[in-house]
Amino acid sequence: MKTIVVTGASTGIGAACVDLLVEEGFLVFASVRKESDAAALAARHGASVVPLLFDVTDDEAIKAAARSVEARLEGETLAGLVNNAGVAVPGPLLHLPIKDFRRQLEINLVGQLQVIQAFAPLLGAGEERRGRPGRIVNMSSVAGRFAAPFLGAYNASKFGLEGLSDALRRELMVYGVDVILIEPGIIATPIWDKADDTDLRMFEGTAYAAPGRRMLKWLVGEGRAAPGPEVVAQAVLRALTTPRPPVRIPVVRNRFTDYTLRSLLPARLLDRLTSRRLGLLPK
């Protein structure tokens, strides 16, 4: 039975990935941060899922989890590592506390590399194992290709993950380990049900108060109308099983308007269109 590690598996995209991979016959090692989430995964999937308890910022816990997976593999190659765990820290960059910016990068960028370094030997990077080399699937975002106001910290983490993944893919060619990026747009998850309670105090008393409210209203509307996490899970399955997957797999409602067109338009034009929509143009 092929084995996969999925991080951030308690809800949303991670949970959808676990569901689909189990359905497809994989044994899934699924990382969560809480004992209650581990118990829920075990109850839902039984022996098809082995919960792992770690936070992607806890290097020692990650290494301990990798050792436990290695023991279960008994010399077999890990077929895939799905780096899904992540958070979004919103706010205008001029007023975002630096500790929050650092936290964003620690989880979404540094944490991803810590997980990769711990599990790469099990994928066949620098270590002789039985079976073909595995694959790394990194959960990026359309926000890793196109920046948006008030998501600058998140953009920085995902732009960084894109560059890290490209460099890593070229470095790991010597071992036959592939690296694929999944780039979802806005996806319908339970987070949007709580978005109306978002704390906007950081915006108040600044030029960003009204634009911040407009941005939140737009995001909530888009989020509630977006496709569910199952479409992202399908993209992950494609990345893990297609003989020669593309290095980037966008998951958007309209490939041309939501992805391709943005790369074709001049940056200054995109600046003005975005700023006009949010009320950020100078008066």
C-alpha positions in Angstrom: 0.0 0.0 0.0 1.4 3.4 -1.0 1.8 5.9 1.9 1.4 9.7 2.0 2.0 12.3 4.7 -0.4 15.2 4.7 0.1 18.1 7.1 -2.6 20.4 8.4 -5.2 17.6 8.1 -7.8 18.6 10.7 -10.1 20.7 8.5 -10.6 22.3 5.1 -8.2 21.3 2.3 -6.1 19.0 4.4 -9.1 17.0 5.6 -10.4 16.8 2.0 -7.0 15.5 0.8 -7.1 12.8 3.5 -10.6 11.7 2.6 -9.8 11.4 -1.1 -6.4 9.7 -0.6 -8.0 7.1 1.7 -10.8 6.5 -0.9 -8.1 5.9 -3.5 -6.4 3.3 -1.4 -3.5 5.2 0.2 -2.3 4.8 3.8 -2.2 8.4 5.1 -0.1 9.8 7.9 -2.1 12.9 8.8 -0.6 15.7 10.9 -2.7 17.7 13.4 -1.9 19.8 16.4 -4.6 18.6 18.8 -5.3 15.3 20.4 -9.0 15.7 19.8 -8.4 16.2 16.0 -6.2 13.1 16.0 -9.0 11.1 17.7 -11.5 12.4 15.2 -9.3 11.3 12.2 -8.9 7.9 13.7 -12.6 7.5 14.3 -13.5 8.6 10.8 -10.9 6.5 8.9 -9.8 3.7 11.2 -6.6 2.0 10.2 -6.4 3.9 6.9 -5.1 7.0 8.7 -2.3 7.3 11.2 -2.5 10.6 13.0 0.8 12.5 13.7 0.9 15.2 16.4 3.1 18.2 15.5 3.1 21.9 14.8 5.1 22.8 11.7 7.1 25.3 13.8 8.2 22.6 16.2 11.3 21.1 14.7 11.8 18.4 17.3 8.2 17.3 17.1 8.5 17.1 13.3 11.6 15.0 13.5 10.0 12.7 16.0 7.0 12.3 13.6 9.3 11.5 10.8 11.0 8.8 12.9 7.6 7.2 13.6 6.7 7.2 9.9 10.1 5.6 9.1 9.5 2.8 11.5 6.1 2.1 9.9 7.6 2.1 6.4 10.1 -0.7 7.2 12.4 0.4 4.4 9.7 1.2 1.8 9.7 4.7 0.1 7.2 7.3 1.2 5.2 7.9 -1.9 4.4 11.6 -1.2 4.5 14.5 1.2 1.7 17.0 1.0 2.7 20.2 2.7 -0.7 21.8 3.4 -0.5 23.3 6.9 -0.7 27.1 6.8 -2.4 30.2 8.1 -3.3 33.7 6.7 -2.3 36.8 8.7 -4.2 39.8 7.2 -3.6 43.4 7.7 -2.0 46.6 6.1 1.7 46.2 6.0 2.4 49.6 7.5 0.5 48.7 10.6 1.0 44.9 10.8 2.9 44.0 14.0 6.3 42.5 13.0 5.7 39.6 15.4 2.6 38.7 13.3 4.6 39.0 10.1 7.3 36.7 11.4 4.7 34.2 12.6 3.3 34.2 9.0 6.7 33.3 7.5 7.5 30.8 10.3 4.4 28.8 9.6 4.0 29.1 5.8 7.6 29.1 4.7 10.1 28.1 7.3 7.8 25.4 8.7 7.4 23.9 5.2 11.1 23.6 4.8 11.5 22.0 8.3 8.9 19.4 7.3 10.6 18.7 3.9 14.0 18.3 5.5 12.7 15.8 8.0 10.7 13.7 5.5 12.9 14.0 2.4 15.1 11.0 3.2 11.9 8.8 3.4 11.0 10.0 -0.1 14.4 8.7 -1.4 16.4 11.9 -1.2 19.9 10.7 -0.3 18.8 7.4 1.2 18.4 4.0 -0.4 14.9 2.7 0.0 12.6 0.2 -1.7 10.4 1.6 -4.4 10.4 4.6 -6.7 11.3 8.1 -5.3 8.3 9.9 -3.8 7.0 13.4 -4.5 6.6 16.6 -2.6 3.4 18.6 -3.1 3.5 22.1 -1.7 0.2 24.0 -1.1 0.9 27.4 -2.5 -1.9 29.8 -3.7 -2.9 32.1 -6.4 -1.6 34.6 -3.8 1.8 33.2 -4.5 1.6 34.6 -8.0 -0.5 37.8 -7.6 -0.4 40.1 -4.6 -3.4 41.8 -3.0 -3.7 44.7 -0.6 -4.0 43.7 3.1 -2.7 40.2 2.3 1.0 41.2 2.0 2.3 38.9 4.7 0.4 36.0 3.2 1.6 37.0 -0.3 5.2 37.1 1.0 5.0 33.6 2.5 3.4 32.1 -0.7 5.8 34.0 -3.1 8.6 32.6 -1.0 7.2 29.1 -1.1 7.0 29.3 -4.9 10.7 30.2 -5.2 11.7 27.6 -2.6 9.8 24.9 -4.5 11.3 25.8 -7.9 14.8 25.7 -6.4 14.1 22.5 -4.5 12.7 20.8 -7.5 15.9 21.4 -9.4 18.1 20.3 -6.5 16.1 17.1 -6.0 16.3 16.0 -9.6 19.5 14.2 -8.7 17.5 11.9 -6.5 14.4 11.7 -8.8 12.2 13.4 -6.2 9.7 15.8 -7.9 8.2 18.9 -6.4 4.8 20.2 -7.5 2.9 23.4 -6.5 -0.8 23.5 -6.0 -2.2 27.1 -6.5 -5.8 27.4 -5.2 -7.8 30.5 -5.6 -10.4 31.3 -3.0 -11.9 28.0 -1.7 -15.1 27.5 0.3 -14.1 26.4 3.8 -15.6 26.9 7.3 -13.3 29.9 7.7 -15.7 32.1 5.8 -18.5 31.4 8.3 -16.4 33.2 10.9 -15.1 36.0 8.7 -17.8 38.5 9.7 -16.2 38.5 13.1 -12.7 39.5 11.8 -11.0 42.1 14.0 -10.6 45.3 11.9 -9.2 47.4 14.7 -5.8 47.5 13.0 -7.4 49.4 10.1 -9.3 52.0 12.2 -8.0 55.5 12.3 -5.9 54.9 9.2 -6.4 55.5 5.5 -7.2 51.8 5.3 -10.4 51.7 7.4 -13.0 51.8 4.6 -10.8 49.9 2.0 -10.3 47.2 4.7 -14.0 46.7 5.2 -14.5 46.6 1.4 -11.8 43.9 1.0 -13.3 41.8 3.8 -16.8 42.0 2.3 -15.4 41.0 -1.1 -13.4 38.1 0.3 -16.4 36.8 2.3 -18.7 37.0 -0.8 -16.2 35.2 -3.0 -15.4 32.6 -0.3 -19.0 31.6 0.2 -19.5 31.2 -3.6 -16.3 29.4 -4.2 -15.8 25.7 -5.0 -15.2 23.4 -2.0 -11.9 21.9 -0.9 -12.6 18.7 -2.8 -11.4 20.3 -6.0 -8.1 21.0 -4.4 -7.8 17.5 -3.2 -8.4 16.3 -6.8 -5.5 18.5 -7.9 -3.3 17.0 -5.1 -4.2 13.5 -6.3 -3.2 14.5 -9.8 0.1 15.8 -8.6 0.8 12.5 -6.7 -0.3 10.1 -9.4 0.1 11.6 -12.9 3.3 10.3 -14.6 4.5 13.8 -15.5 2.4 16.4 -13.7 2.8 20.1 -14.4 5.0 21.9 -11.9 2.1 24.3 -11.1 -1.5 23.3 -10.9 -3.8 26.3 -10.5 -7.2 25.6 -8.9 -9.5 28.5 -9.9 -13.0 28.9 -11.2 -12.0 30.5 -14.5 -8.4 29.7 -15.6 -8.2 32.7 -18.0 -9.7 35.6 -15.9 -8.5 34.3 -12.5 -5.0 33.3 -13.5 -3.8 33.8 -17.0 -5.1 37.3 -17.6 -3.5 38.6 -14.5 -0.1 37.6 -15.8 -0.7 39.3 -19.1 -1.9 42.7 -17.8 0.7 45.4 -17.0 1.5 45.7 -13.3 0.6 49.4 -13.2 -2.8 48.6 -14.7 -3.5 45.9 -12.1 -2.4 48.4 -9.4 -5.1 50.9 -10.6 -7.9 48.4 -11.1 -7.3 46.9 -7.7 -7.0 50.2 -5.9 -10.0 51.7 -7.6 -12.2 48.7 -6.5 -11.1 49.1 -2.9 -11.0 52.9 -2.7 -7.2 53.2 -2.4 -6.6 55.7 -5.1 -5.5 59.2 -3.9 -8.3 61.7 -3.7 
